[in-house]
Amino acid sequence: MRLSLAGAQGKLPVVIRDGYIGLTLGNTPSTHIIKPEPEHYPGLVAIEGLCMRLARDLGLNVPGVSSRQIGPTTCLIVARYDRVIADDGTATRIHQEDLCQALGIHPARKYQQDGGPLVRDCIEMLRDWSTDPLNDVTAFVDALIFNASIGNADAHGKNYSMLYDQAERRLAPLYDLVCTRAWPELSKTPAMKIGGARSVDAITPEHWEAMANESELAWPRLEERIAELTDQLAEAIDTPDLRREADEDAALARAVEVIEQRSRKVGGRGR
């Protein structure tokens, strides 16, 4: 079972202005995405919000998120990164395409096990197509490290995108960052395998080194970056405020425990 299977989580594009939520009319661009918490995955909003917050704490590029109670349903509200908001509040679209589209892969094959993109395919595409390949390859590799460290096995080819703004072609901010290992029934198979690892729980430094060799990355620098990010993540997850939140939310507590364990293992401290 995968979290992103059709129907697992609905999404509604809306306009939010001055705190009010409205549906778009005609060709009006939306400004936010509302993601209601699905009945079968209680705590998903809190966990996704946590993962997005941790990514921002680590300096990764993510859109703004917040939670909101709408009727009886808890919802995650995500600001659209593919919009430019003018001073009068009007929004203009920025064209984007996910990496499956950019690589010419059918969206039904977004997982590597189904013929979806490999890590090296994405890195090669960024090197060839991005107008700032050095920074975009670095940002993509940081995302791989972060997703492995939070236990996200669902970071598939449609969960990374390119933004096209005039002459610029850049990796979009990260989205759909979720600790899927907080639900033991969900698949452990990485959507994009790191060095051939068959489970997100089984990724070792040897797998990272294999990925570096396959993708023509400098292994010493990658090893150093893994240590940097996992150390920062371990520090970010261990704060009094977050501990208090976890004490009041069983799902969040489960995710915090997974992320603590994952950050130690990915960083090589839990071997």
Order of alpha helices (4+ residues) and beta strands (2+ residues): beta-beta-beta-alpha-beta-beta-beta-beta-beta-alpha-alpha-alpha-beta-beta-alpha-alpha-alpha-alpha
